[in-house]
Amino acid sequence: MDEKVWPEEGVILRRLAAEAKPIYARRAKVLLLLAEGHDAVRAATQAGLSPQRVRYWRREFRARRLAVFPPRVLCSFMPAPAGVPSAEPLQPESPSLETTPAAAPLPSLPARPGVLPDDAMSEAGRKVLAFHWAHMLSHEQGTRLGEDIEELHDMRVATRRMRAAFRVFAPYFRRKIVAPFVKELRRLGRALGAVRDLDVFVEKAERYLRELPESEQGSLDPLLATWRAQRAAARDDMTAYLDSEAYRAFAASFAAFLSTPSEGAKPLSADAGPTPRLVREVAPVIIYQRLGELRSFETSVAVASVTQLHALRICCKHLRYTLEFFAEVLGPEAKGVIKQIVALQDHLGALQDAVVASDLLRVFLNGWAERQKTEPTVQRVAIHGVTNYLAAKQAEMYQLLEAFPAAWARLNDPAVRRDLAAAVASL
């Protein structure tokens, strides 16, 4: 199937793109742009997604059509038949979270943090944290419902960005004030990550199966049953944490901290003398520190281990997030630099996913072999499909390793550093 959109699908996609929540509006816009003939990179730029995510939704749409949207969302935007009055949107079967005691009113979503060059670093940090906190909360209800795995993904991303923001801005707050927030964000991230990681592994395994002959479509059933059971358990743990008193207390105290200017900020000593504390004074130093951490890999990338490449990926994230936190006060060249960092980060992310999936597959195969020893011969189940999938993951890993030097060279180019210098010089 190509990217052609049927007329009735186009009507729904255009309504979604214009009226739906951002997560679904971006998805609909991407599908419409692809149908118009745009490539993944241009569609990603216009819709505000990564090219990798655009390619994912292109594949999913080919396989599932409008089922890439949750049923409750489609019901809300499905046009009524001619001559029939529009009905109220169908409600989800589960109780509305807006009526539960744990739910809190969501703040209006800001378009940008609002960081200014003359902001004190503590207040710039508060703005960045408040921005991502609001976006995180906007995905909490969808994460609880569990109808769309992208809701959980976006909630986790916002949590990660807040943790990264504390790495940048925490030195400008009193430690005893922010340390509990960092701890709870880490705990929240673990709860979300346990579910999200299994979402990714199941999603990629299902995508692999779609490329196999029909006779092999069930070859990963034992593996997928195990992963889905693990995901269900992880989701129960995640929901229990979101429903806990600890999470509610954290959410209330963090919201109060974010809405109170100067709360927790380190006071300046009267005899300290001139001390860099404004964004325009501090941001260039932090950005170049992050760049230095990234470039420290330069002499070893040719022989780097998978573990070292994972550490490089983390450095990419730190530089990217730092640039994004200050993007409003940097020159326009920062966008191109961020794009280059994201490209390498995505490459290394795919590599890490292949490595982790390979490890999980080996664990599964070893455990399965041990269990089968005690099974009667007639009850043993062949799992050659899992072995084949492990081989495919290994092949993917080596392809990504072979392509890594070229991906690194594109980021480690003097032109990228010149663009970064121009972006910082605007401060």
GIGI-V469820 format. One record per residue. N is the residue number from 1. RES is the residue in one letter. PHI is phi in radians with two decimals (none if undefined). PSI is psi in whole degrees, -180 to 180 (none if undefined). Layout:
# GIGI-V469820
n = (N,N)
res = (RES,RES)
phi = (PHI,PHI)
psi = (PSI,PSI)
This chain:
# GIGI-V469820
n = (1,2,3,4,5,6,7,8,9,10,11,12,13,14,15,16,17,18,19,20,21,22,23,24,25,26,27,28,29,30,31,32,33,34,35,36,37,38,39,40,41,42,43,44,45,46,47,48,49,50,51,52,53,54,55,56,57,58,59,60,61,62,63,64,65,66,67,68,69,70,71,72,73,74,75,76,77,78,79,80,81,82,83,84,85,86,87,88,89,90,91,92,93,94,95,96,97,98,99,100,101,102,103,104,105,106,107,108,109,110,111,112,113,114,115,116,117,118,119,120,121,122,123,124,125,126,127,128,129,130,131,132,133,134,135,136,137,138,139,140,141,142,143,144,145,146,147,148,149,150,151,152,153,154,155,156,157,158,159,160,161,162,163,164,165,166,167,168,169,170,171,172,173,174,175,176,177,178,179,180,181,182,183,184,185,186,187,188,189,190,191,192,193,194,195,196,197,198,199,200,201,202,203,204,205,206,207,208,209,210,211,212,213,214,215,216,217,218,219,220,221,222,223,224,225,226,227,228,229,230,231,232,233,234,235,236,237,238,239,240,241,242,243,244,245,246,247,248,249,250,251,252,253,254,255,256,257,258,259,260,261,262,263,264,265,266,267,268,269,270,271,272,273,274,275,276,277,278,279,280,281,282,283,284,285,286,287,288,289,290,291,292,293,294,295,296,297,298,299,300,301,302,303,304,305,306,307,308,309,310,311,312,313,314,315,316,317,318,319,320,321,322,323,324,325,326,327,328,329,330,331,332,333,334,335,336,337,338,339,340,341,342,343,344,345,346,347,348,349,350,351,352,353,354,355,356,357,358,359,360,361,362,363,364,365,366,367,368,369,370,371,372,373,374,375,376,377,378,379,380,381,382,383,384,385,386,387,388,389,390,391,392,393,394,395,396,397,398,399,400,401,402,403,404,405,406,407,408,409,410,411,412,413,414,415,416,417,418,419,420,421,422,423,424,425,426,427)
res = (M,D,E,K,V,W,P,E,E,G,V,I,L,R,R,L,A,A,E,A,K,P,I,Y,A,R,R,A,K,V,L,L,L,L,A,E,G,H,D,A,V,R,A,A,T,Q,A,G,L,S,P,Q,R,V,R,Y,W,R,R,E,F,R,A,R,R,L,A,V,F,P,P,R,V,L,C,S,F,M,P,A,P,A,G,V,P,S,A,E,P,L,Q,P,E,S,P,S,L,E,T,T,P,A,A,A,P,L,P,S,L,P,A,R,P,G,V,L,P,D,D,A,M,S,E,A,G,R,K,V,L,A,F,H,W,A,H,M,L,S,H,E,Q,G,T,R,L,G,E,D,I,E,E,L,H,D,M,R,V,A,T,R,R,M,R,A,A,F,R,V,F,A,P,Y,F,R,R,K,I,V,A,P,F,V,K,E,L,R,R,L,G,R,A,L,G,A,V,R,D,L,D,V,F,V,E,K,A,E,R,Y,L,R,E,L,P,E,S,E,Q,G,S,L,D,P,L,L,A,T,W,R,A,Q,R,A,A,A,R,D,D,M,T,A,Y,L,D,S,E,A,Y,R,A,F,A,A,S,F,A,A,F,L,S,T,P,S,E,G,A,K,P,L,S,A,D,A,G,P,T,P,R,L,V,R,E,V,A,P,V,I,I,Y,Q,R,L,G,E,L,R,S,F,E,T,S,V,A,V,A,S,V,T,Q,L,H,A,L,R,I,C,C,K,H,L,R,Y,T,L,E,F,F,A,E,V,L,G,P,E,A,K,G,V,I,K,Q,I,V,A,L,Q,D,H,L,G,A,L,Q,D,A,V,V,A,S,D,L,L,R,V,F,L,N,G,W,A,E,R,Q,K,T,E,P,T,V,Q,R,V,A,I,H,G,V,T,N,Y,L,A,A,K,Q,A,E,M,Y,Q,L,L,E,A,F,P,A,A,W,A,R,L,N,D,P,A,V,R,R,D,L,A,A,A,V,A,S,L)
phi = (none,-1.66,-1.51,-1.08,-1.85,-1.19,-0.93,-1.18,-1.21,-1.06,-1.05,-1.22,-1.10,-1.15,-1.16,-1.08,-1.09,-1.58,-2.19,-1.35,-0.97,-0.91,-1.06,-1.51,-1.11,-1.09,-1.10,-1.11,-1.08,-1.04,-1.13,-1.19,-1.13,-1.11,-1.13,-1.40,1.80,-1.25,-1.38,-1.09,-1.16,-1.18,-1.10,-1.10,-1.08,-1.30,-1.66,1.39,-2.10,-1.44,-0.99,-1.07,-1.18,-1.10,-1.09,-1.08,-1.17,-1.10,-1.11,-1.13,-1.15,-1.03,-1.51,-2.11,0.93,-1.24,-1.20,-1.23,-1.84,-1.06,-0.96,-1.13,-1.27,-1.05,-1.05,-1.24,-2.04,-1.28,-1.18,-1.26,-1.04,-0.98,1.45,-1.91,-1.06,-1.12,-1.60,-1.15,-0.97,-1.14,-1.59,-1.11,-1.14,-1.32,-1.05,-1.14,-1.19,-1.19,-1.75,-1.47,-1.06,-1.31,-1.33,-2.17,-1.08,-1.43,-1.26,-1.15,-1.41,-1.30,-1.34,-2.74,-1.13,1.55,-1.21,-2.10,-1.02,-1.65,-1.19,-1.12,-1.02,-1.09,-1.33,-1.10,-1.08,-1.09,-1.11,-1.11,-1.11,-1.12,-1.06,-1.32,-1.11,-1.07,-1.20,-1.08,-1.09,-1.15,-1.85,-1.17,-1.09,-1.10,-1.14,-1.14,-1.13,1.33,-1.41,-2.32,-1.14,-1.25,-1.10,-1.12,-1.02,-1.21,-1.13,-1.14,-1.04,-1.09,-1.12,-1.07,-1.15,-1.17,-1.11,-1.16,-1.12,-1.14,-1.11,-1.46,-1.80,-0.98,-1.04,-1.75,-2.12,-1.21,-1.02,-1.15,-1.39,-1.61,-0.98,-1.11,-1.18,-1.07,-1.08,-1.24,-1.13,-1.14,-1.13,-1.09,-1.06,-1.14,-1.12,-1.22,-1.13,-1.07,-1.38,-1.08,-1.05,-1.23,-0.97,-1.13,-1.13,-1.16,-1.04,-1.22,-1.16,-1.15,-1.12,-1.05,-1.09,-1.11,-1.56,-1.60,-1.06,-1.02,-1.14,-1.83,-1.11,-1.75,-1.26,-1.92,-0.99,-1.08,-1.15,-1.13,-1.10,-1.16,-1.13,-1.19,-1.15,-1.12,-1.13,-1.05,-1.15,-1.14,-1.17,-1.07,-1.12,-1.10,-1.11,-1.08,-1.19,-1.10,-1.58,-1.38,-1.12,-1.07,-1.19,-1.10,-1.15,-1.07,-1.05,-1.18,-1.25,-1.20,-1.08,-1.14,-1.07,-1.23,-1.68,-2.02,-0.96,1.25,-1.07,1.39,-1.20,-1.21,-1.32,-1.41,-1.22,-1.11,-1.90,-1.34,1.35,-1.03,-2.30,-1.04,-2.57,-1.61,-0.97,-1.14,-1.56,-1.81,-0.96,-1.01,-1.14,-1.12,-1.07,-1.28,-1.10,-1.14,-1.12,-1.07,-1.08,-1.18,-1.26,-1.14,-1.46,-0.98,-1.41,-2.09,-1.11,-1.15,-2.15,-1.17,-1.38,-1.05,-1.11,-1.16,-1.19,-1.16,-1.13,-1.12,-1.05,-1.12,-1.11,-1.03,-1.06,-1.09,-1.17,-1.06,-1.09,-1.09,-1.11,-1.15,-1.07,-1.83,-0.99,-1.16,-1.88,-1.63,-1.22,-1.10,-1.11,-1.05,-1.07,-1.15,-1.13,-1.05,-1.06,-1.17,-1.14,-1.06,-1.06,-1.21,-1.07,-1.11,-1.07,-1.22,-1.14,-1.10,-1.10,-1.10,-1.07,-1.14,-1.13,-1.14,-1.07,-1.07,-1.10,-1.13,-1.15,-1.13,-1.04,-1.09,-1.11,-1.14,-1.13,-1.13,-1.07,-1.14,-1.17,-1.22,-1.06,-1.67,-1.49,-1.03,-0.92,-1.26,-1.78,-1.27,-1.97,-1.36,-2.23,-1.05,-1.09,-1.22,-1.08,-1.13,-1.17,-1.05,-1.09,-1.16,-1.17,-1.12,-1.11,-1.07,-1.06,-1.21,-1.10,-1.17,-1.14,-1.15,-1.49,-1.09,-0.94,-1.19,-1.14,-1.14,-1.07,-1.15,-1.44,-1.49,-1.81,-0.96,-1.11,-1.17,-1.19,-1.15,-1.11,-1.10,-1.09,-1.14,-1.14,-1.23,-1.10,-1.30,-1.22)
psi = (140,-166,13,134,127,152,-45,-31,-39,-39,-46,-41,-40,-38,-42,-45,-32,-30,-17,170,153,-40,-38,-32,-43,-41,-46,-42,-41,-46,-37,-41,-41,-39,-28,-5,4,146,174,-38,-47,-40,-39,-44,-44,-29,-11,30,170,152,-36,-44,-36,-45,-36,-50,-29,-46,-44,-39,-39,-38,-35,-6,-134,-6,-2,-11,145,148,-40,-31,-45,-41,-35,-25,6,127,144,148,153,133,-2,127,145,134,165,144,142,142,148,154,-36,155,147,130,-20,-17,-3,152,-30,-18,146,151,135,138,157,141,121,149,-28,160,-35,26,137,153,-33,10,141,147,-36,-42,-33,-42,-40,-40,-45,-45,-42,-38,-50,-28,-45,-42,-36,-47,-32,-18,1,-43,-46,-35,-42,-43,-40,17,-26,115,-18,-24,-47,-40,-47,-34,-42,-42,-45,-38,-43,-41,-36,-40,-40,-37,-38,-31,-32,-44,-14,-35,-15,7,158,131,-43,-20,-46,-21,-43,-33,-42,-42,-45,-35,-37,-42,-43,-43,-39,-41,-44,-41,-35,-36,-45,-41,-42,-34,-46,-45,-42,-43,-45,-35,-40,-38,-42,-43,-36,-19,-5,161,158,-34,-17,6,-24,12,-14,14,-46,-40,-49,-35,-40,-48,-39,-35,-41,-40,-42,-41,-42,-37,-38,-43,-42,-47,-39,-39,-44,-26,-2,158,-34,-43,-42,-41,-41,-48,-41,-45,-36,-41,-40,-41,-44,-26,5,101,140,-4,123,-4,142,129,150,135,139,-30,19,-18,-175,125,123,125,-10,158,-48,-21,-30,-38,-45,-38,-46,-42,-45,-26,-44,-39,-40,-40,-40,-45,-15,-14,-9,-39,-10,-3,-29,-27,19,142,169,-37,-42,-37,-32,-39,-36,-40,-41,-40,-38,-45,-44,-44,-44,-50,-39,-44,-40,-37,-35,11,-34,-24,0,165,165,-19,-21,-33,-43,-37,-45,-40,-41,-39,-43,-39,-46,-39,-43,-41,-49,-30,-42,-38,-48,-39,-41,-39,-49,-42,-40,-42,-43,-38,-39,-43,-45,-47,-42,-43,-40,-42,-40,-42,-36,-20,-31,-2,143,147,-40,-15,0,145,128,136,44,-27,-36,-39,-42,-38,-39,-43,-39,-39,-38,-42,-42,-42,-46,-34,-42,-36,-40,-34,-9,-46,-40,-39,-40,-42,-34,-35,-39,45,138,-32,-36,-40,-34,-40,-40,-43,-40,-39,-43,-34,-17,-13,none)
